[in-house]
Amino acid sequence: MTQSASATTPCALVRGVTIWFTGLPSSGKSTIARILERRFRQWGVKCELLDGDVIRTNLSKGLGFSKEDRDLNIKRIGFVCHLLTRNDVAAIASAISPYREVRDYNRQMIGNFVEVYVRCSVEECARRDVKGLFKKALAGEIKGFTGVDDPYEEPLHAEVVCETEKETAEQSAERVTQRLIELGYLKPQ
């Protein structure tokens, strides 16, 4: 029987794991990932957050948004997660990662991989979009935008599904934490 914990119950990391947040732009991936990172740091859990926007600026600078470039970007994030995970760190990746095949590639490479699908409708994502990218994509000013004129392939077997139109970011982070406990990656202290 697995123990459960609340957000206030400290947990320890049992072994390295990659927690891979995927979903449409503005679905809430980074918000939930930052809550999880903050929680881990408060508990003394070794972790690193790899945010898609930050990685694009640093590790993947110069890549465009073709399918090949998107795949390469996601594989780069996956490789860094692989290195962290094998060294008993909790790697938290937050990237749209629209294509199922490359997410599955990373799952295979990393092994200890927990996919978190942050589900949110295109309409709600567009409403939340502070950068105005959905508006530009819907107006035809941006081509190949995920969820508008480029596909987002939903995960078929995500370990966690966060419904960000129905729950708060804190509730979603709690759902992820509980699943990590159930899977044996975290242990309540």
C-alpha atoms as a printed R data frame, in Angstrom:
    type eleno elety resid chain resno       x      y       z
1   ATOM     1    CA   MET     A     1   0.000  0.000   0.000
2   ATOM     2    CA   THR     A     2   1.368  3.398  -0.953
3   ATOM     3    CA   GLN     A     3   1.449  6.312   1.413
4   ATOM     4    CA   SER     A     4  -0.183  9.529   0.458
5   ATOM     5    CA   ALA     A     5   0.863 13.031   1.386
6   ATOM     6    CA   SER     A     6  -0.505 16.501   1.178
7   ATOM     7    CA   ALA     A     7   1.272 19.549  -0.183
8   ATOM     8    CA   THR     A     8   2.463 20.302   3.340
9   ATOM     9    CA   THR     A     9   3.918 16.829   3.982
10  ATOM    10    CA   PRO     A    10   7.599 16.780   3.020
11  ATOM    11    CA   CYS     A    11   8.700 14.015   0.662
12  ATOM    12    CA   ALA     A    12  12.082 12.586  -0.292
13  ATOM    13    CA   LEU     A    13  13.132 11.553  -3.774
14  ATOM    14    CA   VAL     A    14  13.602  7.776  -3.949
15  ATOM    15    CA   ARG     A    15  15.290  7.747  -7.374
16  ATOM    16    CA   GLY     A    16  15.811 10.074 -10.318
17  ATOM    17    CA   VAL     A    17  12.815 10.795 -12.513
18  ATOM    18    CA   THR     A    18  11.799 13.027 -15.385
19  ATOM    19    CA   ILE     A    19   8.426 14.700 -14.994
20  ATOM    20    CA   TRP     A    20   7.469 15.746 -18.527
21  ATOM    21    CA   PHE     A    21   4.753 18.402 -18.789
22  ATOM    22    CA   THR     A    22   3.162 18.567 -22.242
23  ATOM    23    CA   GLY     A    23   0.184 20.492 -23.578
24  ATOM    24    CA   LEU     A    24  -0.927 23.366 -25.754
25  ATOM    25    CA   PRO     A    25   0.695 26.797 -25.420
26  ATOM    26    CA   SER     A    26  -0.754 28.641 -22.378
27  ATOM    27    CA   SER     A    27  -2.364 25.485 -20.975
28  ATOM    28    CA   GLY     A    28  -0.599 25.891 -17.602
29  ATOM    29    CA   LYS     A    29   2.456 23.635 -17.987
30  ATOM    30    CA   SER     A    30   5.044 26.080 -16.686
31  ATOM    31    CA   THR     A    31   2.841 27.306 -13.853
32  ATOM    32    CA   ILE     A    32   2.321 23.779 -12.489
33  ATOM    33    CA   ALA     A    33   5.975 22.868 -13.100
34  ATOM    34    CA   ARG     A    34   7.142 25.917 -11.105
35  ATOM    35    CA   ILE     A    35   4.848 24.978  -8.195
36  ATOM    36    CA   LEU     A    36   6.282 21.461  -8.233
37  ATOM    37    CA   GLU     A    37   9.847 22.820  -8.393
38  ATOM    38    CA   ARG     A    38   9.198 25.180  -5.474
39  ATOM    39    CA   ARG     A    39   7.680 22.323  -3.457
40  ATOM    40    CA   PHE     A    40  10.661 20.051  -4.201
41  ATOM    41    CA   ARG     A    41  13.177 22.719  -3.220
42  ATOM    42    CA   GLN     A    42  11.341 23.326   0.083
43  ATOM    43    CA   TRP     A    43  11.629 19.591   0.788
44  ATOM    44    CA   GLY     A    44  15.323 19.487  -0.147
45  ATOM    45    CA   VAL     A    45  14.685 17.338  -3.236
46  ATOM    46    CA   LYS     A    46  17.385 17.731  -5.888
47  ATOM    47    CA   CYS     A    47  15.593 19.043  -8.994
48  ATOM    48    CA   GLU     A    48  16.028 21.104 -12.133
49  ATOM    49    CA   LEU     A    49  13.318 22.810 -14.164
50  ATOM    50    CA   LEU     A    50  13.809 22.837 -17.928
51  ATOM    51    CA   ASP     A    51  11.290 25.295 -19.330
52  ATOM    52    CA   GLY     A    52  10.700 25.200 -23.082
53  ATOM    53    CA   ASP     A    53  10.985 28.983 -23.536
54  ATOM    54    CA   VAL     A    54  14.244 29.171 -21.549
55  ATOM    55    CA   ILE     A    55  15.731 26.179 -23.407
56  ATOM    56    CA   ARG     A    56  14.847 27.760 -26.764
57  ATOM    57    CA   THR     A    57  16.707 30.915 -25.762
58  ATOM    58    CA   ASN     A    58  19.829 29.093 -24.576
59  ATOM    59    CA   LEU     A    59  20.278 25.446 -25.582
60  ATOM    60    CA   SER     A    60  18.276 25.545 -28.818
61  ATOM    61    CA   LYS     A    61  18.950 29.076 -30.034
62  ATOM    62    CA   GLY     A    62  18.789 29.207 -33.804
63  ATOM    63    CA   LEU     A    63  16.238 26.422 -34.197
64  ATOM    64    CA   GLY     A    64  13.051 27.287 -36.025
65  ATOM    65    CA   PHE     A    65   9.605 25.771 -35.715
66  ATOM    66    CA   SER     A    66   9.627 23.168 -38.473
67  ATOM    67    CA   LYS     A    67   8.730 19.659 -37.340
68  ATOM    68    CA   GLU     A    68  12.417 18.680 -37.564
69  ATOM    69    CA   ASP     A    69  13.551 21.652 -35.471
70  ATOM    70    CA   ARG     A    70  10.806 21.075 -32.881
71  ATOM    71    CA   ASP     A    71  11.778 17.413 -32.644
72  ATOM    72    CA   LEU     A    72  15.464 18.308 -32.212
73  ATOM    73    CA   ASN     A    73  14.589 20.820 -29.485
74  ATOM    74    CA   ILE     A    74  12.539 18.227 -27.586
75  ATOM    75    CA   LYS     A    75  15.276 15.590 -28.001
76  ATOM    76    CA   ARG     A    76  17.814 18.050 -26.579
77  ATOM    77    CA   ILE     A    77  15.620 18.665 -23.549
78  ATOM    78    CA   GLY     A    78  15.148 14.909 -23.246
79  ATOM    79    CA   PHE     A    79  18.901 14.283 -23.321
80  ATOM    80    CA   VAL     A    80  19.506 16.773 -20.503
81  ATOM    81    CA   CYS     A    81  16.649 15.157 -18.540
82  ATOM    82    CA   HIS     A    82  18.251 11.758 -19.142
83  ATOM    83    CA   LEU     A    83  21.552 12.960 -17.657
84  ATOM    84    CA   LEU     A    84  19.839 14.482 -14.636
85  ATOM    85    CA   THR     A    85  17.600 11.459 -14.040
86  ATOM    86    CA   ARG     A    86  20.437  8.942 -14.138
87  ATOM    87    CA   ASN     A    87  22.170 11.069 -11.482
88  ATOM    88    CA   ASP     A    88  19.169 10.837  -9.134
89  ATOM    89    CA   VAL     A    89  17.774 14.293  -9.812
90  ATOM    90    CA   ALA     A    90  14.125 15.109 -10.453
91  ATOM    91    CA   ALA     A    91  14.142 16.691 -13.923
92  ATOM    92    CA   ILE     A    92  11.013 18.760 -14.520
93  ATOM    93    CA   ALA     A    93  10.500 19.500 -18.221
94  ATOM    94    CA   SER     A    94   7.845 21.925 -19.382
95  ATOM    95    CA   ALA     A    95   7.596 22.086 -23.160
96  ATOM    96    CA   ILE     A    96   4.717 21.951 -25.627
97  ATOM    97    CA   SER     A    97   6.319 18.876 -27.253
98  ATOM    98    CA   PRO     A    98   3.447 18.504 -29.715
99  ATOM    99    CA   TYR     A    99   4.458 15.236 -31.379
100 ATOM   100    CA   ARG     A   100   3.841 11.904 -29.668
101 ATOM   101    CA   GLU     A   101   6.718 10.118 -31.434
102 ATOM   102    CA   VAL     A   102   9.438 12.339 -29.961
103 ATOM   103    CA   ARG     A   103   7.865 12.229 -26.481
104 ATOM   104    CA   ASP     A   104   7.895  8.416 -26.742
105 ATOM   105    CA   TYR     A   105  11.532  8.584 -27.896
106 ATOM   106    CA   ASN     A   106  12.410 10.530 -24.742
107 ATOM   107    CA   ARG     A   107  10.419  8.120 -22.569
108 ATOM   108    CA   GLN     A   108  12.427  5.211 -24.014
109 ATOM   109    CA   MET     A   109  15.775  6.979 -23.581
110 ATOM   110    CA   ILE     A   110  15.130  8.221 -20.047
111 ATOM   111    CA   GLY     A   111  13.318  5.245 -18.549
112 ATOM   112    CA   ASN     A   112  12.078  6.854 -15.325
113 ATOM   113    CA   PHE     A   113   9.620  9.081 -17.172
114 ATOM   114    CA   VAL     A   114   6.291 10.446 -15.954
115 ATOM   115    CA   GLU     A   115   4.245 12.170 -18.629
116 ATOM   116    CA   VAL     A   116   1.890 14.885 -17.394
117 ATOM   117    CA   TYR     A   117  -0.678 15.989 -19.945
118 ATOM   118    CA   VAL     A   118  -1.885 19.496 -19.154
119 ATOM   119    CA   ARG     A   119  -5.246 19.459 -20.926
120 ATOM   120    CA   CYS     A   120  -6.928 22.731 -21.816
121 ATOM   121    CA   SER     A   121  -9.136 23.801 -24.729
122 ATOM   122    CA   VAL     A   122  -7.716 25.947 -27.525
123 ATOM   123    CA   GLU     A   123 -10.312 28.606 -26.661
124 ATOM   124    CA   GLU     A   124  -9.176 28.818 -23.030
125 ATOM   125    CA   CYS     A   125  -5.489 28.768 -24.013
126 ATOM   126    CA   ALA     A   126  -6.144 31.646 -26.423
127 ATOM   127    CA   ARG     A   127  -7.935 33.571 -23.664
128 ATOM   128    CA   ARG     A   128  -4.968 33.075 -21.273
129 ATOM   129    CA   ASP     A   129  -2.282 33.875 -23.858
130 ATOM   130    CA   VAL     A   130  -0.374 36.887 -22.526
131 ATOM   131    CA   LYS     A   131   1.986 36.956 -25.530
132 ATOM   132    CA   GLY     A   132  -0.862 37.332 -28.044
133 ATOM   133    CA   LEU     A   133   0.458 34.432 -30.151
134 ATOM   134    CA   PHE     A   134  -2.903 32.683 -30.540
135 ATOM   135    CA   LYS     A   135  -4.463 35.911 -31.799
136 ATOM   136    CA   LYS     A   136  -1.690 36.294 -34.378
137 ATOM   137    CA   ALA     A   137  -1.934 32.620 -35.402
138 ATOM   138    CA   LEU     A   138  -5.720 32.790 -35.749
139 ATOM   139    CA   ALA     A   139  -5.285 35.922 -37.884
140 ATOM   140    CA   GLY     A   140  -2.800 34.067 -40.109
141 ATOM   141    CA   GLU     A   141   0.164 36.194 -39.025
142 ATOM   142    CA   ILE     A   142   1.986 33.169 -37.550
143 ATOM   143    CA   LYS     A   143   2.134 29.901 -39.489
144 ATOM   144    CA   GLY     A   144   2.631 26.448 -37.986
145 ATOM   145    CA   PHE     A   145   1.300 27.389 -34.547
146 ATOM   146    CA   THR     A   146   0.521 24.389 -32.339
147 ATOM   147    CA   GLY     A   147  -3.199 24.004 -31.796
148 ATOM   148    CA   VAL     A   148  -4.160 26.361 -34.615
149 ATOM   149    CA   ASP     A   149  -2.625 25.183 -37.900
150 ATOM   150    CA   ASP     A   150  -0.118 22.653 -36.587
151 ATOM   151    CA   PRO     A   151  -1.282 19.564 -34.708
152 ATOM   152    CA   TYR     A   152  -0.930 18.754 -31.050
153 ATOM   153    CA   GLU     A   153  -0.923 14.986 -30.577
154 ATOM   154    CA   GLU     A   154  -2.435 14.212 -27.181
155 ATOM   155    CA   PRO     A   155  -0.669 11.591 -25.077
156 ATOM   156    CA   LEU     A   156  -2.295  8.170 -25.229
157 ATOM   157    CA   HIS     A   157  -1.073  6.915 -21.847
158 ATOM   158    CA   ALA     A   158  -0.032  9.890 -19.703
159 ATOM   159    CA   GLU     A   159   0.599  8.976 -16.084
160 ATOM   160    CA   VAL     A   160  -1.170 12.179 -15.008
161 ATOM   161    CA   VAL     A   161  -3.785 14.334 -16.726
162 ATOM   162    CA   CYS     A   162  -4.273 17.827 -15.310
163 ATOM   163    CA   GLU     A   163  -7.522 19.526 -16.329
164 ATOM   164    CA   THR     A   164  -6.548 23.171 -15.928
165 ATOM   165    CA   GLU     A   165 -10.005 24.471 -16.800
166 ATOM   166    CA   LYS     A   166 -11.463 22.451 -13.911
167 ATOM   167    CA   GLU     A   167  -8.746 22.614 -11.233
168 ATOM   168    CA   THR     A   168  -6.299 25.160  -9.880
169 ATOM   169    CA   ALA     A   169  -2.591 24.945 -10.586
170 ATOM   170    CA   GLU     A   170  -2.046 23.959  -6.925
171 ATOM   171    CA   GLN     A   171  -4.551 21.105  -7.296
172 ATOM   172    CA   SER     A   172  -2.777 19.960 -10.463
173 ATOM   173    CA   ALA     A   173   0.613 20.046  -8.696
174 ATOM   174    CA   GLU     A   174  -0.900 18.016  -5.861
175 ATOM   175    CA   ARG     A   175  -2.224 15.458  -8.380
176 ATOM   176    CA   VAL     A   176   1.309 15.129  -9.847
177 ATOM   177    CA   THR     A   177   2.851 14.777  -6.372
178 ATOM   178    CA   GLN     A   178   0.402 12.027  -5.400
179 ATOM   179    CA   ARG     A   179   1.105 10.122  -8.613
180 ATOM   180    CA   LEU     A   180   4.866 10.348  -8.010
181 ATOM   181    CA   ILE     A   181   4.284  8.819  -4.579
182 ATOM   182    CA   GLU     A   182   2.103  6.053  -6.065
183 ATOM   183    CA   LEU     A   183   4.790  5.271  -8.664
184 ATOM   184    CA   GLY     A   184   7.503  5.090  -5.979
185 ATOM   185    CA   TYR     A   185   9.531  8.143  -6.998
186 ATOM   186    CA   LEU     A   186   8.669 10.140  -3.878
187 ATOM   187    CA   LYS     A   187   8.318  8.926  -0.301
188 ATOM   188    CA   PRO     A   188   6.524 10.960   2.393
189 ATOM   189    CA   GLN     A   189   8.803 11.772   5.349
